[in-house]
Amino acid sequence: MNVEKLSPSPNSKEAFRLSREAFVPVKSGCYVLTTFAGFVLYIGLAKNLRKRMRNHLDNPEKVNVTPAGRAVLFYWLECAELHKVERTWLNIHIEHTGCMPVLNKVFSPTST
């Protein structure tokens, strides 16, 4: 599924490389790792988007090639309702593909 199908749409993106980390804000938000063509590989949330990007860059699973391609773009949406947006994005992905993104292993906890 392409990142363009997510709603609300992520409104910022940066190359998924350590040299671009400084351009990602130290703010909370939801994010998506995609291939160059925008194919969604991972959906997540973070209280610090820059730190989360760095964590993923240090994770071999996130930087190595997957059956669906390699993560090369980091899209994000700064937001306060992290769990709601992340859950919405995961549900959209599942609706379009029948499964979670290839790098998502489990559903994250939901807030009540």
N, C-alpha and C positions, 0 to 999 in steps of 0.2 A: 504494500500500500504506500502511496506517495504522501509525503508530509503535507501537501496542499489540501488534503481531505480532512485534516484536523480542524476542529472548531472548539473553542476560539483558536485562531491561527497564531502560531509562534510568530513574533514580529521582528526577531533579530536572529542573526546567524553569524557564525565565525568558523573558520577552518578548525578542524579537530586536531590541532597541533600545539605542542608546548609553546612554540614561539608566538602563538596568538592568544595565549591565556590572559594576558594583561588587558585584552579588549572585552573580556567577559566580566560583567559586573559582580560585585560582592553584595548581591541582593538575593532575595528568595524568588523562586520561580519554578516552572516546569520546563523540562527540556527534552529534546529528541536527538538521538544519534542517527544519522542517515548516511547512505552512500552518496556519491557525487550526484547521481540522478535523483536524489530525494527519497529513495526507498527507506522506509522506517525500519531500523534495527533494534532500537531501544527507546523506551519512554520512562522518564523518571521525574522526581521532584527533589528540590534542594533548598536549604535555608541560605546557602552560599553557593551560587552557581559557579563561580570561579574555582572554588575549592573542589566542588564535585567534578568539574571538567578535569582538573589535575588528578583526582583520584582515579578516574576512568582511564586517563592516559598512562597511569602506572599499573593498570590491570591488563595482563596479556590477553584475556578473553575479549576485552573491549577493543583492543587495537589490532588483533590478528584478523585475518580473513575468515568470514563466516560463509556458510553455504549461500547466503544471500548477497554477499559482497563485504567490503571493508568500510568501517565507519570513517568518513572523511569530513563530515559537517556536523556542527553542534548548533542546533536551533534552540531558542528559548523564548519564553513569555514570562515577564516579571508579573507576579500575581501574589495575592494574599491567601486565596482559597486553594492552596496547593493540592490537597487531597481530592477536592472536587474536580479540578482541571485534569489532574493525572488520571483519575478514574474515568472521566469523560473521554480522554484521548485513548485510553486502553479499550474502552467499550467500542469506540469508533473503529479501532483497528480490528478488534475481534469481529465486529459486524461485517467489515469488508473482506476479511481474510479467513475467518473461522478459527483463528488462533492468536495467541499473544505474539508480539515481536520476537524475533529469533533470540535476542539476547536477554529478554525478560524471562526470569525463571519462575517466579511466583507472583501472585497478586500482593501488592503492598497493603498494609493494614488500612482500614477506612476509619475515619473519625466519626464519632456519634454525637 
